[in-house]
Amino acid sequence: MIVNVLDGGIELHNIIAKREIAPDIISLEVDAPLVAKKAKPGQFIILMIDGKGERIPLTIADYDREKGWIRIVFEVAGKTTAQLSQMNEGDELFSLVGPLGKPTRLEKYGTVVTVGGGTGIACVYPITRGLKEAGNKVIAIIGARTKDLIIMEGEMKKASTELLVTTDDGSYVRKGFVTDVLGEVLRKEKDVKKVLAIGPAPMMKAACDITKPYNLETIVSLNSIMVDGTGMCGSCRVTVGGETKFVCVDGPEFNGHLVDWQEFMNRLRRYERLEKLSLERYRKQRRRWENGRDDIR
């Protein structure tokens, strides 16, 4: 077991609430008072499930400083997230470190637009709330492939001035991509000062393509490429404005108009095959374990 040490204190990290908020999308509230005390929108934590597991970075989706918990929302995409999804209330994480990364710059800009796609909605939620609290008019756009995958709609409605929802297949509210809605908003609203978009890489790139003719600063989060999360492994290096940056220590947020998107997406796919193989192996072993024939390693 590893405990987080901050400001001279120590803490254990127990899961205090668990919900499946969409198919294969899990929300966990974790007891972490020292992290909650320092957390700001845009930052992330690194956790380990056990002493033999990998370290994975996850964005802080919410926090409560008084009650001392943080919230993480993740989609089951690999072995570790599959294992994490099997943990229950009362279970203890082996380690949790944070908050890490540079927080979102929250100022009073005027009218701003936040865009969340898929699990990116969880990342953009505290940012949306923070921008509204700073006195901005916040138009929030959220979307997913289908109605079942729309998450945190109620929270986003409260956090924003206006909430627009869309689904790729038209199964809820309207048919279309979040970028389609973004284009409509920019044609209608003539005084938007800033856009923040978080979600799949193609979505963020498309959002930047739409805002570029308006010369409108568009902040994106490249958190999905992080591995080590502390700048030591070098796996999250990206080119921004012609310079090499490390997402975990220089970001995770950058001006999307300066990102080399082709390089970013190529690097993002490096471990895709291995992650799928690892997840398949884990699920096969778990089925054997459930049938009493094996142990999970």
C-alpha positions as CSV (number, residue, x, y, z in Angstrom):
1,M,0.0,0.0,0.0
2,I,1.2,3.5,-0.8
3,V,-0.3,6.6,0.9
4,N,-0.4,10.1,-0.5
5,V,1.8,12.5,1.4
6,L,1.0,16.2,1.1
7,D,1.4,19.2,3.5
8,G,2.7,16.9,6.2
9,G,-0.3,14.6,6.1
10,I,-1.1,11.1,4.9
11,E,-4.2,9.5,3.6
12,L,-5.6,6.2,2.4
13,H,-7.8,6.1,-0.7
14,N,-11.1,4.1,-0.4
15,I,-13.8,4.1,-2.9
16,I,-16.8,5.7,-1.3
17,A,-19.3,5.7,-4.2
18,K,-19.5,3.8,-7.5
19,R,-22.0,4.1,-10.4
20,E,-22.1,2.9,-13.9
21,I,-23.4,6.1,-15.6
22,A,-23.5,4.6,-19.1
23,P,-22.5,1.2,-20.6
24,D,-18.9,0.6,-19.7
25,I,-18.5,4.1,-18.2
26,I,-17.9,4.2,-14.5
27,S,-18.0,7.0,-12.0
28,L,-16.0,6.6,-8.8
29,E,-15.8,8.9,-5.8
30,V,-12.6,8.3,-3.8
31,D,-11.8,9.5,-0.4
32,A,-8.8,11.8,-0.9
33,P,-9.0,14.9,1.3
34,L,-5.5,16.1,0.6
35,V,-6.0,15.9,-3.2
36,A,-9.4,17.5,-3.0
37,K,-8.0,20.3,-1.0
38,K,-5.6,21.3,-3.9
39,A,-7.5,20.1,-7.0
40,K,-8.5,22.6,-9.7
41,P,-10.3,22.1,-13.0
42,G,-8.2,20.6,-15.8
43,Q,-5.9,18.6,-13.4
44,F,-5.5,14.8,-13.1
45,I,-4.4,12.1,-10.7
46,I,-2.4,8.9,-11.2
47,L,-3.6,5.8,-9.5
48,M,-2.6,2.2,-9.1
49,I,-5.0,-0.6,-8.3
50,D,-2.4,-2.9,-6.7
51,G,1.3,-3.2,-6.3
52,K,1.8,-5.1,-9.6
53,G,-0.4,-3.0,-11.7
54,E,0.3,-0.1,-14.0
55,R,0.0,3.6,-13.1
56,I,-2.8,5.3,-15.1
57,P,-3.6,9.0,-15.3
58,L,-7.3,10.0,-15.0
59,T,-8.7,13.5,-15.1
60,I,-10.4,14.8,-11.9
61,A,-14.1,15.1,-12.9
62,D,-15.2,16.7,-9.6
63,Y,-14.1,17.3,-6.0
64,D,-15.5,18.3,-2.7
65,R,-13.0,20.1,-0.5
66,E,-15.2,20.0,2.6
67,K,-16.1,16.3,2.4
68,G,-12.7,15.4,1.1
69,W,-13.5,13.3,-2.0
70,I,-12.6,13.5,-5.7
71,R,-14.5,12.0,-8.6
72,I,-13.1,10.1,-11.6
73,V,-15.0,9.0,-14.6
74,F,-13.6,6.5,-17.1
75,E,-14.5,4.1,-19.9
76,V,-13.4,0.5,-19.8
77,A,-10.8,0.5,-22.6
78,G,-8.0,-1.7,-21.3
79,K,-7.0,-4.2,-18.7
80,T,-6.4,-1.7,-15.9
81,T,-9.7,0.2,-16.4
82,A,-11.5,-3.2,-16.6
83,Q,-9.9,-4.1,-13.3
84,L,-10.8,-0.7,-11.8
85,S,-14.4,-1.2,-12.9
86,Q,-14.6,-4.4,-10.8
87,M,-13.7,-2.6,-7.6
88,N,-16.5,-1.7,-5.3
89,E,-17.4,0.8,-2.5
90,G,-15.2,0.2,0.5
91,D,-12.3,-1.1,-1.6
92,E,-8.9,0.6,-1.3
93,L,-6.7,1.8,-4.1
94,F,-3.0,0.9,-3.8
95,S,-2.0,4.4,-4.5
96,L,-3.3,7.8,-5.7
97,V,-1.1,10.8,-6.5
98,G,-2.2,14.3,-7.4
99,P,-3.4,16.8,-8.3
100,L,-1.0,16.9,-11.3
101,G,-0.8,19.0,-14.5
102,K,-1.5,22.7,-15.0
103,P,-5.0,23.8,-14.2
104,T,-7.3,25.4,-16.7
105,R,-7.0,29.2,-16.9
106,L,-10.3,30.5,-15.5
107,E,-11.0,34.2,-16.1
108,K,-13.9,36.4,-17.0
109,Y,-13.8,36.4,-20.8
110,G,-17.4,37.1,-21.6
111,T,-19.1,34.4,-23.8
112,V,-17.3,31.1,-23.9
113,V,-18.2,27.7,-25.4
114,T,-17.2,24.4,-23.9
115,V,-17.5,21.2,-25.9
116,G,-17.4,17.7,-24.5
117,G,-17.5,14.5,-26.5
118,G,-18.0,11.0,-24.9
119,T,-16.1,10.7,-21.6
120,G,-14.6,14.1,-22.4
121,I,-17.9,15.5,-20.9
122,A,-16.6,14.5,-17.5
123,C,-13.3,16.4,-18.1
124,V,-15.1,19.5,-19.4
125,Y,-17.6,19.6,-16.5
126,P,-15.5,21.2,-13.8
127,I,-14.1,23.6,-16.4
128,T,-17.6,24.6,-17.4
129,R,-18.6,25.2,-13.8
130,G,-15.5,27.2,-13.1
131,L,-16.0,29.4,-16.1
132,K,-19.6,30.2,-15.1
133,E,-18.5,30.9,-11.5
134,A,-15.9,33.3,-12.9
135,G,-18.8,35.3,-14.4
136,N,-18.9,34.1,-18.0
137,K,-21.8,33.2,-20.2
138,V,-21.1,29.6,-20.8
139,I,-22.6,27.7,-23.8
140,A,-21.9,24.0,-23.3
141,I,-22.2,21.4,-26.0
142,I,-22.1,17.7,-25.2
143,G,-22.5,14.7,-27.4
144,A,-22.0,11.0,-27.8
145,R,-22.6,8.2,-30.3
146,T,-26.0,7.3,-28.9
147,K,-28.4,8.4,-26.2
148,D,-27.2,5.7,-23.8
149,L,-23.7,7.2,-23.8
150,I,-24.6,10.7,-22.9
151,I,-23.3,11.3,-19.4
152,M,-23.6,14.0,-16.7
153,E,-26.3,15.9,-18.6
154,G,-27.9,17.1,-15.4
155,E,-24.6,18.3,-13.9
156,M,-23.7,20.1,-17.2
157,K,-27.0,21.8,-17.3
158,K,-26.5,23.3,-13.8
159,A,-22.9,24.2,-14.6
160,S,-23.6,26.1,-17.8
161,T,-25.7,29.1,-18.9
162,E,-27.1,27.1,-21.9
163,L,-26.7,23.4,-22.6
164,L,-26.9,21.9,-26.1
165,V,-27.0,18.1,-26.6
166,T,-26.6,16.0,-29.7
167,T,-26.1,12.4,-30.7
168,D,-24.3,11.0,-33.7
169,D,-27.2,8.7,-34.6
170,G,-30.0,11.0,-33.6
171,S,-31.3,8.8,-30.8
172,Y,-31.5,11.8,-28.4
173,V,-32.4,15.5,-28.9
174,R,-30.9,15.9,-32.4
175,K,-28.7,14.1,-34.9
176,G,-25.2,15.4,-35.5
177,F,-21.7,15.8,-34.1
178,V,-20.8,18.3,-31.4
179,T,-18.7,20.1,-34.0
180,D,-21.9,20.6,-36.1
181,V,-23.5,22.3,-33.1
182,L,-20.3,24.3,-32.5
183,G,-20.4,25.7,-36.0
184,E,-24.1,26.7,-35.6
185,V,-23.3,28.4,-32.3
186,L,-20.4,30.4,-33.8
187,R,-22.6,31.5,-36.7
188,K,-25.2,32.7,-34.3
189,E,-23.2,34.1,-31.4
190,K,-21.0,37.0,-32.6
191,D,-19.1,37.7,-29.4
192,V,-17.6,34.3,-28.4
193,K,-14.2,34.9,-26.8
194,K,-12.9,31.4,-26.2
195,V,-13.7,27.7,-26.9
196,L,-12.6,24.7,-24.8
197,A,-13.0,21.3,-26.4
198,I,-12.3,17.9,-24.8
199,G,-13.0,14.5,-26.3
200,P,-11.7,12.1,-29.0
201,A,-8.8,13.4,-31.0
202,P,-10.7,13.7,-34.3
203,M,-13.4,15.7,-32.5
204,M,-10.9,18.1,-31.0
205,K,-9.1,18.6,-34.3
206,A,-12.4,19.2,-36.1
207,A,-13.4,21.8,-33.5
208,C,-10.1,23.6,-34.1
209,D,-10.8,23.5,-37.9
210,I,-14.1,25.2,-37.3
211,T,-12.8,27.9,-35.0
212,K,-9.7,28.7,-37.0
213,P,-11.4,31.0,-39.5
214,Y,-12.8,33.0,-36.6
215,N,-9.3,33.4,-35.2
216,L,-10.8,32.1,-31.9
217,E,-8.5,30.6,-29.3
218,T,-9.5,27.0,-28.8
219,I,-8.1,25.1,-25.8
220,V,-7.9,21.3,-26.0
221,S,-6.8,18.6,-23.6
222,L,-4.3,16.0,-24.8
223,N,-4.7,13.9,-21.7
224,S,-5.4,10.7,-23.6
225,I,-1.8,10.3,-24.6
226,M,-0.3,10.3,-21.1
227,V,1.3,7.1,-19.7
228,D,3.7,7.9,-16.8
229,G,2.1,11.2,-16.0
230,T,5.3,12.8,-14.5
231,G,7.4,13.7,-17.5
232,M,9.8,10.8,-17.0
233,C,8.8,8.3,-19.7
234,G,8.6,10.8,-22.6
235,S,5.6,8.9,-24.2
236,C,3.4,12.0,-24.1
237,R,5.6,14.3,-26.1
238,V,3.8,16.3,-28.7
239,T,4.6,19.2,-31.0
240,V,2.9,22.4,-30.2
241,G,3.8,25.6,-32.1
242,G,6.8,23.8,-33.5
243,E,8.2,23.0,-30.1
244,T,8.3,19.7,-28.2
245,K,6.0,19.6,-25.2
246,F,5.2,17.0,-22.6
247,V,1.5,16.7,-22.0
248,C,1.7,15.7,-18.4
249,V,3.9,18.5,-17.2
250,D,3.4,21.3,-19.8
251,G,-0.3,20.6,-20.1
252,P,-2.5,18.7,-20.4
253,E,-4.2,21.7,-22.1
254,F,-2.8,23.5,-25.2
255,N,-3.9,25.9,-27.9
256,G,-5.4,23.4,-30.4
257,H,-4.5,25.6,-33.4
258,L,-0.8,25.0,-32.6
259,V,-1.0,21.2,-32.1
260,D,0.5,18.9,-34.7
261,W,-2.6,16.7,-34.9
262,Q,-1.3,14.1,-37.3
263,E,1.7,13.4,-35.1
264,F,-0.5,13.4,-32.0
265,M,-3.0,10.9,-33.5
266,N,-0.2,8.7,-34.8
267,R,1.4,8.5,-31.4
268,L,-2.0,7.9,-29.7
269,R,-2.4,4.7,-31.7
270,R,1.0,3.2,-30.6
271,Y,-0.4,0.9,-27.9
272,E,-3.8,0.3,-29.3
273,R,-3.2,-3.3,-30.4
274,L,-1.4,-4.2,-27.2
275,E,-4.1,-2.7,-25.1
276,K,-6.8,-4.8,-26.9
277,L,-4.7,-7.9,-26.5
278,S,-4.2,-7.2,-22.8
279,L,-7.9,-6.6,-22.2
280,E,-8.9,-9.8,-24.1
281,R,-6.4,-11.8,-22.0
282,Y,-7.7,-10.3,-18.8
283,R,-11.4,-11.0,-19.6
284,K,-10.5,-14.6,-20.6
285,Q,-8.7,-15.1,-17.3
286,R,-11.6,-13.5,-15.4
287,R,-14.1,-15.9,-16.9
288,R,-11.8,-18.8,-15.9
289,W,-11.5,-17.4,-12.4
290,E,-15.3,-17.0,-12.1
291,N,-15.7,-20.6,-13.1
292,G,-13.2,-21.6,-10.4
293,R,-10.5,-22.7,-12.7
294,D,-7.9,-20.0,-12.5
295,D,-6.6,-16.9,-10.7
296,I,-6.3,-13.5,-12.2
297,R,-2.7,-12.2,-12.6
